[in-house]
Amino acid sequence: MRAEVTANTCFGTAANVCAHVDPFFAGLTGRTDEVKQHCRTELQSRADDLDAGRATTTMPQDVREAA
């Protein structure tokens, strides 16, 4: 029976990937507040960048009445 391999050859077998990745995900459960804060900070930074980009590319509207 052949071992299941991953598409990325540096990882080797799927079992090897699980051996390294599973502890990482298991550790997240003990750090939920930290993870939530990081995700919110990252998302807020991206939103701020998006707002800044819109401010520089949005054309001001002419609100004067047409004569």
VONU-655141 format. One record per residue (C-alpha): x, y, z; residue number from 1. Coordinates in nm, 2 decimals, always signed. Example, Ala and Ser with C-alpha at 12.3 -4.5 7.8 and 13.67 -1.06 7.14 Angstrom:
REM VONU-655141
east:+1.23 | north:-0.45 | up:+0.78 | fivo:1
east:+1.37 | north:-0.11 | up:+0.71 | fivo:2
END
This chain:
REM VONU-655141
east:+0.00 | north:+0.00 | up:+0.00 | fivo:1
east:+0.14 | north:+0.34 | up:-0.10 | fivo:2
east:+0.13 | north:+0.64 | up:+0.14 | fivo:3
east:-0.08 | north:+0.93 | up:+0.03 | fivo:4
east:+0.14 | north:+1.21 | up:-0.09 | fivo:5
east:+0.08 | north:+1.58 | up:-0.11 | fivo:6
east:+0.10 | north:+1.80 | up:-0.42 | fivo:7
east:+0.39 | north:+1.99 | up:-0.26 | fivo:8
east:+0.68 | north:+1.74 | up:-0.25 | fivo:9
east:+0.86 | north:+1.92 | up:+0.03 | fivo:10
east:+0.58 | north:+1.81 | up:+0.27 | fivo:11
east:+0.61 | north:+1.45 | up:+0.18 | fivo:12
east:+0.31 | north:+1.24 | up:+0.29 | fivo:13
east:-0.03 | north:+1.36 | up:+0.41 | fivo:14
east:+0.05 | north:+1.20 | up:+0.74 | fivo:15
east:+0.36 | north:+1.42 | up:+0.77 | fivo:16
east:+0.16 | north:+1.73 | up:+0.70 | fivo:17
east:-0.10 | north:+1.63 | up:+0.96 | fivo:18
east:+0.17 | north:+1.57 | up:+1.22 | fivo:19
east:+0.29 | north:+1.93 | up:+1.18 | fivo:20
east:-0.03 | north:+2.11 | up:+1.11 | fivo:21
east:-0.27 | north:+1.95 | up:+1.36 | fivo:22
east:-0.08 | north:+2.08 | up:+1.67 | fivo:23
east:-0.10 | north:+2.43 | up:+1.52 | fivo:24
east:-0.48 | north:+2.42 | up:+1.48 | fivo:25
east:-0.52 | north:+2.25 | up:+1.82 | fivo:26
east:-0.32 | north:+2.54 | up:+1.97 | fivo:27
east:-0.56 | north:+2.79 | up:+1.82 | fivo:28
east:-0.84 | north:+2.69 | up:+2.06 | fivo:29
east:-0.64 | north:+2.81 | up:+2.35 | fivo:30
east:-0.57 | north:+3.14 | up:+2.18 | fivo:31
east:-0.91 | north:+3.25 | up:+2.05 | fivo:32
east:-0.90 | north:+3.60 | up:+2.19 | fivo:33
east:-0.55 | north:+3.66 | up:+2.04 | fivo:34
east:-0.66 | north:+3.51 | up:+1.70 | fivo:35
east:-0.98 | north:+3.72 | up:+1.69 | fivo:36
east:-0.79 | north:+4.04 | up:+1.78 | fivo:37
east:-0.53 | north:+3.97 | up:+1.51 | fivo:38
east:-0.80 | north:+3.90 | up:+1.25 | fivo:39
east:-0.99 | north:+4.21 | up:+1.33 | fivo:40
east:-0.67 | north:+4.42 | up:+1.32 | fivo:41
east:-0.58 | north:+4.28 | up:+0.98 | fivo:42
east:-0.92 | north:+4.32 | up:+0.84 | fivo:43
east:-0.95 | north:+4.68 | up:+0.98 | fivo:44
east:-0.61 | north:+4.77 | up:+0.82 | fivo:45
east:-0.73 | north:+4.64 | up:+0.49 | fivo:46
east:-1.06 | north:+4.83 | up:+0.52 | fivo:47
east:-0.86 | north:+5.15 | up:+0.61 | fivo:48
east:-0.64 | north:+5.10 | up:+0.30 | fivo:49
east:-0.94 | north:+5.05 | up:+0.08 | fivo:50
east:-1.10 | north:+5.37 | up:+0.21 | fivo:51
east:-0.78 | north:+5.56 | up:+0.16 | fivo:52
east:-0.76 | north:+5.43 | up:-0.20 | fivo:53
east:-1.12 | north:+5.53 | up:-0.27 | fivo:54
east:-1.06 | north:+5.88 | up:-0.14 | fivo:55
east:-0.78 | north:+5.94 | up:-0.38 | fivo:56
east:-0.96 | north:+5.79 | up:-0.68 | fivo:57
east:-1.31 | north:+5.92 | up:-0.64 | fivo:58
east:-1.39 | north:+6.23 | up:-0.85 | fivo:59
east:-1.58 | north:+6.50 | up:-0.66 | fivo:60
east:-1.93 | north:+6.56 | up:-0.78 | fivo:61
east:-2.04 | north:+6.90 | up:-0.91 | fivo:62
east:-2.36 | north:+6.98 | up:-0.71 | fivo:63
east:-2.43 | north:+7.31 | up:-0.87 | fivo:64
east:-2.75 | north:+7.35 | up:-1.05 | fivo:65
east:-2.74 | north:+7.34 | up:-1.43 | fivo:66
east:-2.82 | north:+7.68 | up:-1.58 | fivo:67
END
